[in-house]
Amino acid sequence: MSSYKHKFDIFDVDTSQILLTEDDFDSRKRTEIFCQIIDTTLKNDILPIVNENDISTTPEQVFGDNDQLSAHVTHYTKSDILVILSDIDGYYDSNPRENKD
């Protein structure tokens, strides 16, 4: 989070970290709570940085990557758009670092 803070401080943007687990999407009440938290941070001009709470998850509960987590958050918060930034050029059907084809 300190890296995010340093980068966004350049633009005078406050950030907050929101840690979620798979369980947060299995409970209507918990899903509603995190949606309210995200809405509140945005209404207060704070950019929420959402990450998986790795410490409180078991191997069976792990999302696998933040792309899947972000898709869930986008869906449940009824966001207009999801933008995924990557260091990979284009779209691939396998990992270009492992598959030269």
All heavy atoms as an XYZ file, in Angstrom:
821
protein
N       0.829     -1.195      0.000
C       0.000      0.000      0.000
C       0.867      1.250      0.000
O       0.449      2.269     -0.522
C      -0.937     -0.007      1.204
C      -2.217     -0.787      0.996
S      -3.194     -0.329     -0.449
C      -3.715      1.304     -0.066
N       2.047      1.164      0.564
C       2.897      2.358      0.582
C       3.292      2.765     -0.835
O       3.390      3.961     -1.129
C       4.124      2.139      1.462
O       4.958      1.151      0.918
N       3.453      1.807     -1.735
C       3.747      2.145     -3.134
C       2.581      2.891     -3.770
O       2.778      3.878     -4.473
C       4.041      0.878     -3.938
O       5.219      0.271     -3.497
N       1.371      2.401     -3.522
C       0.191      3.103     -4.034
C       0.122      4.513     -3.458
O      -0.143      5.474     -4.169
C      -1.104      2.358     -3.675
C      -1.360      1.132     -4.510
C      -1.359     -0.130     -3.936
C      -1.643      1.225     -5.864
C      -1.619     -1.263     -4.691
C      -1.904      0.107     -6.629
C      -1.887     -1.135     -6.038
O      -2.143     -2.256     -6.783
N       0.331      4.626     -2.161
C       0.259      5.927     -1.503
C       1.246      6.909     -2.126
O       0.885      8.033     -2.462
C       0.514      5.803     -0.006
C       0.454      7.158      0.700
C       0.633      7.032      2.177
C       0.647      8.342      2.920
N       0.351      9.556      2.227
N       2.482      6.478     -2.307
C       3.499      7.364     -2.884
C       3.123      7.798     -4.303
O       3.297      8.965     -4.660
C       4.874      6.699     -2.881
C       5.438      6.493     -1.516
N       5.669      7.525     -0.633
C       5.805      5.362     -0.866
C       6.157      7.043      0.499
N       6.244      5.722      0.382
N       2.623      6.879     -5.096
C       2.244      7.208     -6.477
C       1.054      8.158     -6.521
O       1.038      9.127     -7.276
C       1.928      5.943     -7.275
C       3.102      5.040     -7.489
C       4.138      5.693     -8.386
C       5.275      4.717     -8.641
N       6.366      5.316     -9.367
N       0.031      7.877     -5.711
C      -1.168      8.711     -5.748
C      -0.987     10.036     -5.020
O      -1.701     10.996     -5.296
C      -2.384      7.941     -5.230
C      -2.931      6.983     -6.247
C      -2.678      5.622     -6.143
C      -3.689      7.434     -7.316
C      -3.160      4.735     -7.084
C      -4.185      6.554     -8.265
C      -3.919      5.203     -8.156
N      -0.040     10.110     -4.100
C       0.264     11.384     -3.442
C       0.724     12.431     -4.450
O       0.465     13.624     -4.280
C       1.346     11.210     -2.366
C       0.790     10.678     -1.058
O      -0.451     10.627     -0.909
O       1.606     10.307     -0.178
N       1.377     11.991     -5.510
C       1.811     12.911     -6.565
C       0.621     13.684     -7.124
O       0.727     14.863     -7.455
C       2.524     12.132     -7.703
C       3.803     11.482     -7.177
C       2.811     13.031     -8.900
C       4.417     10.476     -8.136
N      -0.534     13.020     -7.202
C      -1.741     13.618     -7.753
C      -2.718     14.083     -6.672
O      -3.866     14.411     -6.963
C      -2.434     12.621     -8.682
C      -1.545     12.157     -9.795
C      -0.894     10.938     -9.717
C      -1.339     12.954    -10.911
C      -0.058     10.508    -10.729
C      -0.512     12.539    -11.938
C       0.132     11.319    -11.850
N      -2.257     14.073     -5.422
C      -3.069     14.480     -4.283
C      -4.354     13.654     -4.170
O      -5.439     14.184     -3.932
C      -3.399     15.980     -4.363
C      -3.825     16.537     -3.024
O      -3.376     16.020     -1.978
O      -4.637     17.495     -3.015
N      -4.215     12.338     -4.363
C      -5.342     11.409     -4.269
C      -5.137     10.530     -3.044
O      -4.107      9.865     -2.907
C      -5.446     10.528     -5.537
C      -6.520      9.469     -5.377
C      -5.712     11.387     -6.763
N      -6.124     10.537     -2.150
C      -6.082      9.666     -0.971
C      -6.521      8.265     -1.365
O      -7.414      8.086     -2.204
C      -7.005     10.196      0.129
C      -6.513     11.498      0.719
O      -5.282     11.667      0.846
O      -7.355     12.352      1.048
N      -5.899      7.268     -0.755
C      -6.245      5.876     -1.029
C      -6.573      5.145      0.268
O      -6.195      5.579      1.347
C      -5.076      5.136     -1.723
O      -3.944      5.146     -0.867
C      -4.733      5.748     -3.065
N      -7.286      4.044      0.117
C      -7.546      3.163      1.254
C      -7.482      1.733      0.742
O      -7.755      1.466     -0.431
C      -8.921      3.437      1.871
O      -9.946      3.044      0.982
N      -7.112      0.838      1.606
C      -7.041     -0.570      1.234
C      -8.273     -1.293      1.733
O      -8.675     -1.143      2.891
C      -5.790     -1.218      1.818
C      -5.619     -2.663      1.393
C      -4.346     -3.275      1.926
O      -3.993     -3.066      3.080
N      -3.664     -4.038      1.090
N      -8.867     -2.085      0.855
C     -10.005     -2.920      1.218
C      -9.601     -4.358      0.926
O      -9.288     -4.701     -0.216
C     -11.269     -2.530      0.435
C     -11.645     -1.086      0.748
C     -12.408     -3.483      0.754
C     -12.788     -0.549     -0.080
N      -9.584     -5.179      1.965
C      -9.189     -6.575      1.821
C     -10.437     -7.456      1.831
O     -11.262     -7.370      2.736
C      -8.254     -6.984      2.964
C      -6.937     -6.226      3.024
C      -6.166     -6.598      4.294
C      -6.098     -6.509      1.793
N     -10.569     -8.298      0.815
C     -11.737     -9.156      0.687
C     -11.304    -10.613      0.581
O     -10.185    -10.908      0.165
C     -12.533     -8.784     -0.564
C     -13.105     -7.372     -0.613
C     -13.760     -7.116     -1.965
C     -14.097     -7.158      0.504
N     -12.231    -11.495      0.951
C     -12.028    -12.928      0.776
C     -13.189    -13.473     -0.040
O     -14.192    -12.782     -0.267
C     -11.988    -13.676      2.124
O     -13.281    -13.607      2.728
C     -10.935    -13.100      3.046
N     -13.065    -14.702     -0.454
C     -14.139    -15.353     -1.195
C     -15.434    -15.362     -0.378
O     -16.526    -15.229     -0.925
C     -13.708    -16.779     -1.542
C     -14.574    -17.452     -2.559
C     -14.003    -18.807     -2.939
O     -13.115    -18.841     -3.800
O     -14.459    -19.812     -2.364
N     -15.311    -15.496      0.944
C     -16.486    -15.509      1.823
C     -17.285    -14.203      1.742
O     -18.490    -14.208      1.986
C     -16.083    -15.758      3.275
C     -15.648    -17.187      3.524
O     -15.969    -18.068      2.686
O     -14.994    -17.430      4.538
N     -16.625    -13.100      1.421
C     -17.330    -11.822      1.323
C     -18.353    -11.819      0.192
O     -19.282    -11.014      0.197
C     -16.339    -10.674      1.128
C     -15.500    -10.441      2.366
O     -16.067    -10.418      3.472
O     -14.271    -10.297      2.226
N     -18.208    -12.737     -0.766
C     -19.151    -12.828     -1.875
C     -20.189    -13.918     -1.658
O     -21.127    -14.035     -2.437
C     -18.384    -13.082     -3.183
C     -17.439    -11.977     -3.524
C     -16.107    -12.041     -3.140
C     -17.878    -10.858     -4.203
C     -15.232    -11.011     -3.440
C     -17.009     -9.822     -4.514
C     -15.692     -9.900     -4.133
N     -20.026    -14.718     -0.607
C     -20.961    -15.807     -0.315
C     -22.066    -15.385      0.643
O     -22.993    -16.140      0.886
C     -20.216    -17.011      0.282
C     -19.374    -17.728     -0.754
O     -19.635    -17.556     -1.955
O     -18.443    -18.449     -0.358
N     -21.951    -14.211      1.201
C     -22.936    -13.719      2.157
C     -23.508    -12.398      1.649
O     -22.764    -11.480      1.363
C     -22.260    -13.494      3.520
O     -23.030    -12.643      4.331
N     -24.826    -12.346      1.526
C     -25.468    -11.116      1.069
C     -25.122     -9.928      1.960
O     -24.843     -8.837      1.486
C     -26.987    -11.303      1.075
C     -27.620    -11.101     -0.247
C     -29.097    -11.341     -0.110
N     -29.417    -12.531     -0.830
C     -30.357    -12.603     -1.734
N     -31.120    -11.573     -1.961
N     -30.574    -13.701     -2.388
N     -25.131    -10.181      3.257
C     -24.848     -9.111      4.214
C     -23.405     -8.609      4.055
O     -23.159     -7.411      4.013
C     -25.090     -9.603      5.641
C     -24.908     -8.538      6.687
C     -25.277     -9.055      8.067
C     -25.161     -7.941      9.079
N     -25.599     -8.345     10.401
N     -22.456     -9.531      3.964
C     -21.051     -9.130      3.824
C     -20.802     -8.440      2.491
O     -20.029     -7.484      2.403
C     -20.146    -10.346      3.995
C     -20.109    -10.819      5.443
C     -19.364    -12.090      5.614
N     -17.928    -11.884      5.384
C     -17.027    -12.774      5.712
N     -17.385    -13.919      6.271
N     -15.756    -12.550      5.472
N     -21.457     -8.919      1.427
C     -21.324     -8.274      0.120
C     -21.867     -6.854      0.186
O     -21.256     -5.914     -0.328
C     -22.055     -9.082     -0.963
O     -21.516    -10.405     -1.007
C     -21.911     -8.430     -2.327
N     -23.004     -6.682      0.823
C     -23.596     -5.352      0.972
C     -22.668     -4.429      1.777
O     -22.492     -3.260      1.429
C     -24.954     -5.456      1.667
C     -25.681     -4.137      1.780
C     -27.043     -4.289      2.435
O     -27.771     -5.232      2.067
O     -27.362     -3.471      3.312
N     -22.053     -4.972      2.808
C     -21.148     -4.164      3.642
C     -19.959     -3.681      2.822
O     -19.610     -2.503      2.859
C     -20.697     -4.956      4.888
C     -21.859     -5.124      5.859
C     -19.510     -4.283      5.560
C     -21.597     -6.104      6.989
N     -19.309     -4.576      2.054
C     -18.142     -4.101      1.313
C     -18.542     -3.155      0.189
O     -17.804     -2.233     -0.146
C     -17.221     -5.239      0.850
C     -17.561     -5.918     -0.449
C     -17.387     -5.279     -1.668
C     -17.997     -7.230     -0.458
C     -17.672     -5.920     -2.860
C     -18.283     -7.875     -1.642
C     -18.119     -7.216     -2.848
N     -19.731     -3.345     -0.380
C     -20.212     -2.385     -1.390
C     -20.417     -1.009     -0.759
O     -20.064      0.020     -1.355
C     -21.502     -2.876     -2.022
S     -21.271     -4.260     -3.170
N     -20.971     -0.972      0.452
C     -21.161      0.296      1.160
C     -19.814      0.949      1.487
O     -19.663      2.167      1.380
C     -21.962      0.090      2.436
C     -23.415     -0.223      2.193
C     -24.153     -0.595      3.479
O     -23.577     -0.676      4.559
N     -25.451     -0.827      3.337
N     -18.848      0.149      1.867
C     -17.518      0.681      2.173
C     -16.906      1.311      0.922
O     -16.361      2.413      0.974
C     -16.605     -0.419      2.749
C     -17.093     -0.829      4.145
C     -15.152      0.038      2.789
C     -16.435     -2.084      4.686
N     -16.996      0.620     -0.197
C     -16.454      1.157     -1.444
C     -17.181      2.443     -1.830
O     -16.547      3.443     -2.190
C     -16.516      0.101     -2.563
C     -15.508     -1.010     -2.264
C     -16.252      0.726     -3.932
C     -15.578     -2.202     -3.197
N     -18.512      2.441     -1.750
C     -19.283      3.652     -2.065
C     -18.894      4.815     -1.167
O     -18.731      5.944     -1.629
C     -20.786      3.387     -1.926
C     -21.352      2.586     -3.080
O     -20.692      2.486     -4.134
O     -22.463      2.038     -2.918
N     -18.732      4.544      0.116
C     -18.389      5.602      1.070
C     -17.011      6.178      0.787
O     -16.822      7.398      0.829
C     -18.460      5.067      2.520
O     -19.785      4.588      2.769
C     -18.104      6.144      3.517
N     -16.055      5.321      0.486
C     -14.716      5.839      0.182
C     -14.752      6.716     -1.064
O     -14.176      7.806     -1.075
C     -13.681      4.706      0.006
O     -14.106      3.829     -1.031
C     -13.467      3.943      1.285
N     -15.451      6.284     -2.093
C     -15.529      7.072     -3.317
C     -16.246      8.408     -3.097
O     -15.825      9.440     -3.615
C     -16.220      6.274     -4.423
C     -15.434      5.068     -4.948
C     -16.307      4.213     -5.863
C     -14.174      5.518     -5.661
N     -17.319      8.384     -2.315
C     -18.061      9.623     -2.022
C     -17.210     10.615     -1.239
O     -17.462     11.815     -1.273
C     -19.343      9.307     -1.256
C     -20.416      8.698     -2.120
C     -21.649      8.342     -1.318
C     -22.646      7.618     -2.208
N     -23.771      7.077     -1.459
N     -16.205     10.105     -0.539
C     -15.311     10.964      0.236
C     -13.989     11.221     -0.493
O     -12.989     11.579      0.121
C     -15.057     10.343      1.610
C     -16.261     10.464      2.502
O     -16.563     11.546      2.983
N     -16.974      9.369      2.715
N     -14.024     11.036     -1.815
C     -12.853     11.288     -2.667
C     -11.635     10.479     -2.251
O     -10.505     10.960     -2.279
C     -12.516     12.781     -2.712
C     -13.622     13.591     -3.356
O     -14.258     13.084     -4.305
O     -13.848     14.734     -2.919
N     -11.878      9.244     -1.852
C     -10.814      8.317     -1.501
C     -10.873      7.161     -2.493
O     -11.939      6.588     -2.729
C     -10.978      7.793     -0.059
C     -10.941      8.957      0.928
C      -9.917      6.753      0.268
C     -11.349      8.560      2.340
N      -9.743      6.834     -3.078
C      -9.680      5.751     -4.047
C      -9.478      4.426     -3.321
O      -8.449      4.220     -2.678
C      -8.524      5.991     -5.026
C      -8.319      4.929     -6.083
C      -9.494      4.891     -7.051
C      -7.016      5.180     -6.820
N     -10.449      3.508     -3.416
C     -10.269      2.209     -2.752
C      -9.354      1.302     -3.575
O      -9.532      1.158     -4.776
C     -11.690      1.646     -2.681
C     -12.415      2.291     -3.804
C     -11.774      3.633     -4.020
N      -8.381      0.717     -2.916
C      -7.504     -0.278     -3.530
C      -7.942     -1.626     -2.965
O      -7.804     -1.883     -1.771
C      -6.017     -0.021     -3.195
C      -5.597      1.408     -3.538
C      -5.131     -1.059     -3.858
C      -5.574      1.746     -5.002
N      -8.498     -2.472     -3.812
C      -9.058     -3.747     -3.369
C      -8.056     -4.864     -3.644
O      -7.547     -4.990     -4.754
C     -10.395     -4.044     -4.087
C     -10.964     -5.384     -3.629
C     -11.389     -2.915     -3.860
N      -7.793     -5.651     -2.623
C      -6.910     -6.803     -2.745
C      -7.514     -7.983     -1.997
O      -8.366     -7.811     -1.128
C      -5.527     -6.506     -2.154
C      -4.680     -5.691     -3.087
O      -4.448     -6.069     -4.221
N      -4.222     -4.539     -2.614
N      -7.025     -9.160     -2.330
C      -7.452    -10.350     -1.605
C      -6.762    -10.382     -0.246
O      -5.573    -10.085     -0.133
C      -7.091    -11.605     -2.392
C      -7.592    -12.870     -1.740
C      -7.422    -14.082     -2.624
O      -6.783    -13.987     -3.678
O      -7.941    -15.146     -2.233
N      -7.532    -10.725      0.780
C      -6.990    -10.840      2.125
C      -6.353    -12.218      2.272
O      -6.971    -13.166      2.731
C      -8.082    -10.622      3.167
C      -7.532    -10.487      4.560
O      -6.351    -10.707      4.787
N      -8.382    -10.120      5.490
N      -5.109    -12.320      1.842
C      -4.411    -13.609      1.828
C      -4.247    -14.224      3.204
O      -4.212    -15.438      3.344
C      -3.022    -13.445      1.201
C      -3.096    -12.983     -0.240
O      -4.053    -13.364     -0.932
O      -2.203    -12.229     -0.665
N      -4.137    -13.407      4.232
C      -3.875    -13.923      5.578
C      -5.054    -14.718      6.123
O      -4.875    -15.703      6.815
C      -3.500    -12.771      6.529
C      -2.132    -12.254      6.135
C      -3.540    -13.197      7.978
C      -1.593    -11.134      6.966
N      -6.275    -14.301      5.784
C      -7.442    -14.968      6.371
C      -8.093    -15.988      5.440
O      -9.180    -16.467      5.714
C      -8.474    -13.928      6.816
O      -9.003    -13.269      5.690
N      -7.446    -16.333      4.336
C      -8.018    -17.321      3.430
C      -7.295    -18.654      3.548
O      -6.143    -18.711      3.933
C      -7.941    -16.851      1.961
O      -6.585    -16.623      1.614
C      -8.754    -15.601      1.727
N      -8.012    -19.692      3.195
C      -7.416    -21.026      3.126
C      -7.109    -21.307      1.657
O      -7.634    -20.625      0.776
C      -8.383    -22.089      3.675
O      -9.534    -22.144      2.815
C      -8.798    -21.788      5.102
N      -6.297    -22.302      1.360
C      -5.982    -22.602     -0.048
C      -7.225    -22.844     -0.906
O      -7.240    -22.531     -2.085
C      -5.116    -23.855      0.038
C      -4.471    -23.778      1.378
C      -5.509    -23.133      2.275
N      -8.281    -23.379     -0.297
C      -9.519    -23.637     -1.043
C     -10.267    -22.344     -1.369
O     -11.097    -22.311     -2.263
C     -10.452    -24.565     -0.256
C      -9.878    -25.930      0.037
C      -8.982    -25.942      1.281
O      -9.227    -25.181      2.232
O      -8.014    -26.718      1.281
N     -10.007    -21.278     -0.623
C     -10.747    -20.030     -0.789
C     -10.039    -18.992     -1.666
O     -10.604    -17.975     -1.951
C     -10.984    -19.377      0.577
C     -11.858    -20.157      1.505
C     -11.912    -19.492      2.860
O     -10.881    -19.182      3.452
N     -13.106    -19.246      3.337
N      -8.837    -19.277     -2.081
C      -8.054    -18.281     -2.803
C      -8.664    -18.017     -4.181
O      -9.008    -18.942     -4.901
C      -6.589    -18.743     -2.936
C      -5.780    -17.784     -3.773
C      -5.966    -18.888     -1.555
N      -8.818    -16.748     -4.529
C      -9.342    -16.374     -5.839
C      -8.422    -16.837     -6.957
O      -8.864    -17.179     -8.029
C      -9.501    -14.853     -5.945
C     -10.817    -14.381     -5.453
C     -10.940    -13.858     -4.187
C     -11.940    -14.466     -6.239
C     -12.148    -13.423     -3.720
C     -13.167    -14.035     -5.789
C     -13.263    -13.510     -4.522
N      -7.156    -16.799     -6.716
C      -6.196    -17.188     -7.741
C      -5.456    -15.997     -8.298
O      -4.279    -16.064     -8.554
N      -6.163    -14.918     -8.518
C      -5.504    -13.692     -8.957
C      -6.440    -12.507     -8.759
O      -7.638    -12.663     -8.560
C      -5.024    -13.788    -10.405
C      -6.149    -14.007    -11.402
O      -7.233    -13.401    -11.253
O      -5.955    -14.768    -12.348
N      -5.851    -11.327     -8.811
C      -6.653    -10.121     -8.595
C      -7.569     -9.811     -9.768
O      -8.522     -9.053     -9.621
C      -5.748     -8.935     -8.278
C      -5.325     -8.923     -6.829
O      -6.102     -9.269     -5.950
N      -4.099     -8.524     -6.573
N      -7.328    -10.414    -10.956
C      -8.238    -10.207    -12.081
C      -9.613    -10.793    -11.764
O     -10.644    -10.172    -12.023
C      -7.693    -10.849    -13.358
C      -6.441    -10.163    -13.880
O      -6.076     -9.098    -13.339
O      -5.834    -10.693    -14.825
N      -9.628    -11.997    -11.204
C     -10.901    -12.620    -10.827
C     -11.579    -11.831     -9.710
O     -12.798    -11.623     -9.736
C     -10.677    -14.066    -10.391
C     -10.282    -14.985    -11.516
C     -10.064    -16.399    -11.036
O     -10.679    -16.846    -10.069
N      -9.195    -17.127    -11.713
N     -10.794    -11.412     -8.747
C     -11.334    -10.617     -7.643
C     -11.935     -9.321     -8.174
O     -13.048     -8.951     -7.809
C     -10.246    -10.316     -6.619
C     -10.606     -9.357     -5.488
C     -11.744     -9.921     -4.637
C      -9.383     -9.066     -4.625
N     -11.225     -8.653     -9.070
C     -11.719     -7.383     -9.600
C     -13.011     -7.576    -10.405
O     -13.900     -6.731    -10.367
C     -10.652     -6.687    -10.447
O     -10.313     -7.462    -11.571
N     -13.121     -8.696    -11.108
C     -14.350     -8.978    -11.855
C     -15.533     -9.148    -10.901
O     -16.634     -8.641    -11.161
C     -14.170    -10.229    -12.714
N     -15.317     -9.837     -9.790
C     -16.374     -9.994     -8.783
C     -16.774     -8.634     -8.197
O     -17.953     -8.320     -8.065
C     -15.914    -10.922     -7.654
C     -16.030    -12.371     -7.961
N     -15.142    -13.026     -8.767
C     -16.927    -13.300     -7.562
C     -15.490    -14.296     -8.853
N     -16.570    -14.491     -8.128
N     -15.778     -7.843     -7.831
C     -16.060     -6.530     -7.244
C     -16.812     -5.662     -8.246
O     -17.785     -4.994     -7.896
C     -14.757     -5.840     -6.774
C     -15.017     -4.390     -6.369
C     -14.135     -6.616     -5.620
N     -16.391     -5.684     -9.498
C     -17.063     -4.906    -10.545
C     -18.526     -5.304    -10.659
O     -19.411     -4.445    -10.734
C     -16.353     -5.104    -11.901
O     -14.996     -4.673    -11.779
C     -17.039     -4.328    -12.999
N     -18.774     -6.603    -10.654
C     -20.148     -7.099    -10.771
C     -21.014     -6.667     -9.584
O     -22.091     -6.098     -9.768
C     -20.144     -8.624    -10.891
C     -21.504     -9.233    -10.819
N     -22.387     -9.201    -11.872
C     -22.148     -9.855     -9.806
C     -23.513     -9.790    -11.515
N     -23.389    -10.209    -10.258
N     -20.535     -6.922     -8.382
C     -21.354     -6.678     -7.195
C     -21.513     -5.199     -6.855
O     -22.481     -4.815     -6.205
C     -20.820     -7.455     -5.986
C     -21.138     -8.925     -6.086
C     -20.167     -9.843     -6.458
C     -22.424     -9.393     -5.850
C     -20.461    -11.189     -6.577
C     -22.732    -10.739     -5.966
C     -21.750    -11.631     -6.329
O     -22.051    -12.957     -6.450
N     -20.590     -4.366     -7.293
C     -20.731     -2.926     -7.053
C     -21.430     -2.240     -8.217
O     -21.590     -1.029     -8.217
C     -19.362     -2.257     -6.816
O     -18.530     -2.469     -7.956
C     -18.704     -2.789     -5.555
N     -21.823     -3.033     -9.211
C     -22.508     -2.510    -10.398
C     -21.703     -1.386    -11.055
O     -22.239     -0.369    -11.480
C     -23.924     -2.058    -10.047
C     -24.807     -3.178     -9.535
C     -26.194     -2.686     -9.186
C     -27.106     -3.812     -8.812
N     -26.937     -4.387     -7.527
N     -20.402     -1.609    -11.127
C     -19.503     -0.629    -11.730
C     -19.731     -0.546    -13.231
O     -20.150     -1.517    -13.863
C     -18.055     -1.006    -11.457
O     -17.808     -1.003    -10.077
N     -19.455      0.606    -13.792
C     -19.640      0.816    -15.229
C     -18.557      0.151    -16.068
O     -18.801     -0.238    -17.210
C     -19.653      2.313    -15.558
C     -20.857      3.018    -14.971
O     -21.919      2.371    -14.827
O     -20.741      4.212    -14.650
N     -17.363      0.044    -15.495
C     -16.246     -0.462    -16.289
C     -15.195     -1.091    -15.371
O     -15.060     -0.695    -14.218
C     -15.619      0.670    -17.131
C     -14.615      0.126    -18.139
C     -15.003      1.733    -16.243
C     -14.168      1.165    -19.159
N     -14.499     -2.065    -15.917
C     -13.351     -2.671    -15.246
C     -12.162     -2.525    -16.183
O     -12.223     -2.945    -17.340
C     -13.598     -4.159    -14.961
C     -12.381     -4.987    -14.528
C     -11.796     -4.468    -13.224
C     -12.744     -6.456    -14.411
N     -11.118     -1.916    -15.700
C      -9.888     -1.763    -16.462
C      -8.798     -2.554    -15.758
O      -8.550     -2.331    -14.575
C      -9.475     -0.274    -16.577
C      -8.163     -0.137    -17.316
C     -10.576      0.540    -17.242
N      -8.188     -3.468    -16.474
C      -7.107     -4.271    -15.920
C      -5.810     -3.832    -16.590
O      -5.681     -3.909    -17.815
C      -7.353     -5.779    -16.133
C      -8.625     -6.210    -15.404
C      -6.147     -6.586    -15.665
C      -9.017     -7.646    -15.627
N      -4.893     -3.350    -15.786
C      -3.588     -2.948    -16.303
C      -2.644     -4.136    -16.222
O      -2.626     -4.852    -15.231
C      -3.040     -1.775    -15.492
C      -3.942     -0.546    -15.431
C      -3.317      0.512    -14.531
C      -4.203      0.016    -16.815
N      -1.874     -4.339    -17.275
C      -1.009     -5.507    -17.345
C       0.288     -5.155    -18.068
O       0.343     -4.178    -18.812
C      -1.741     -6.620    -18.108
O      -0.906     -7.727    -18.307
N       1.282     -5.971    -17.866
C       2.529     -5.793    -18.599
C       2.590     -6.704    -19.824
O       3.617     -6.856    -20.464
C       3.731     -6.052    -17.681
C       3.772     -7.479    -17.164
O       2.789     -8.218    -17.318
O       4.806     -7.852    -16.584
N       1.453     -7.302    -20.184
C       1.363     -8.200    -21.327
C       0.691     -7.452    -22.475
O      -0.354     -6.829    -22.299
C       0.529     -9.461    -20.983
C       1.130    -10.196    -19.791
C       0.397    -10.371    -22.190
C       2.512    -10.753    -20.014
N       1.290     -7.497    -23.669
C       0.703     -6.856    -24.856
C      -0.344     -7.769    -25.472
O      -0.046     -8.897    -25.840
C       1.782     -6.561    -25.897
C       2.804     -5.549    -25.398
O       2.404     -4.656    -24.641
O       3.981     -5.675    -25.771
N      -1.571     -7.290    -25.596
C      -2.611     -8.026    -26.296
C      -3.284     -9.091    -25.456
O      -3.165     -9.135    -24.239
N      -4.017     -9.969    -26.151
C      -4.769    -11.046    -25.513
C      -4.145    -12.378    -25.913
O      -3.852    -12.613    -27.080
C      -6.233    -11.002    -25.961
C      -7.050    -12.129    -25.400
C      -7.539    -12.075    -24.106
C      -7.315    -13.259    -26.155
C      -8.270    -13.121    -23.572
C      -8.050    -14.300    -25.637
C      -8.522    -14.230    -24.355
O      -9.247    -15.259    -23.832
N      -3.960    -13.250    -24.955
C      -3.345    -14.558    -25.200
C      -4.218    -15.653    -24.613
O      -4.900    -15.443    -23.615
C      -1.963    -14.634    -24.554
C      -0.994    -13.607    -25.091
C      -0.876    -12.357    -24.495
C      -0.205    -13.890    -26.199
C       0.009    -11.413    -24.996
C       0.678    -12.956    -26.705
C       0.788    -11.720    -26.098
O       1.653    -10.796    -26.587
N      -4.169    -16.838    -25.223
C      -4.931    -17.966    -24.673
C      -4.059    -18.854    -23.791
O      -4.510    -19.864    -23.275
C      -5.599    -18.776    -25.780
C      -4.601    -19.381    -26.755
O      -3.375    -19.176    -26.585
O      -5.050    -20.053    -27.706
N      -2.796    -18.474    -23.620
C      -1.900    -19.134    -22.675
C      -0.831    -18.124    -22.269
O      -0.739    -17.046    -22.848
C      -1.270    -20.391    -23.283
O      -0.453    -20.048    -24.387
N      -0.029    -18.477    -21.298
C       0.968    -17.554    -20.774
C       2.086    -17.358    -21.796
O       2.824    -18.291    -22.110
C       1.541    -18.096    -19.468
C       2.479    -17.117    -18.790
O       3.003    -16.202    -19.410
N       2.688    -17.326    -17.508
N       2.246    -16.132    -22.344
C       3.260    -15.916    -23.376
C       4.690    -16.058    -22.837
O       5.623    -16.224    -23.617
C       2.990    -14.482    -23.839
C       2.244    -13.844    -22.743
C       1.473    -14.931    -22.064
N       4.857    -15.988    -21.530
C       6.186    -16.189    -20.954
C       6.578    -17.667    -20.941
O       7.741    -18.008    -20.855
C       6.226    -15.638    -19.533
C       6.100    -14.130    -19.499
C       6.289    -13.611    -18.092
N       6.114    -12.173    -18.052
C       5.170    -11.544    -17.379
N       4.303    -12.228    -16.678
N       5.085    -10.242    -17.410
N       5.555    -18.540    -20.985
C       5.807    -19.980    -20.952
C       5.587    -20.652    -22.311
O       6.120    -21.720    -22.569
C       4.901    -20.629    -19.900
C       5.166    -20.141    -18.497
C       4.143    -20.650    -17.498
O       3.243    -21.433    -17.891
O       4.246    -20.258    -16.325
N       4.778    -20.047    -23.168
C       4.432    -20.649    -24.468
C       4.845    -19.685    -25.566
O       4.200    -18.677    -25.790
C       2.934    -20.927    -24.502
C       2.509    -21.582    -25.787
O       3.275    -21.718    -26.737
N       1.249    -21.992    -25.839
N       5.920    -20.014    -26.295
C       6.421    -19.109    -27.346
C       5.447    -18.967    -28.512
O       5.543    -18.034    -29.288
C       7.775    -19.574    -27.836
C       7.750    -20.913    -28.538
C       9.114    -21.317    -29.012
C       9.000    -22.681    -29.689
N      10.178    -23.036    -30.390
N       4.486    -19.894    -28.660
C       3.499    -19.805    -29.740
C       2.398    -18.827    -29.399
O       1.570    -18.480    -30.177
C       2.887    -21.188    -30.029
C       3.942    -22.165    -30.514
O       4.894    -21.731    -31.180
O       3.789    -23.373    -30.235
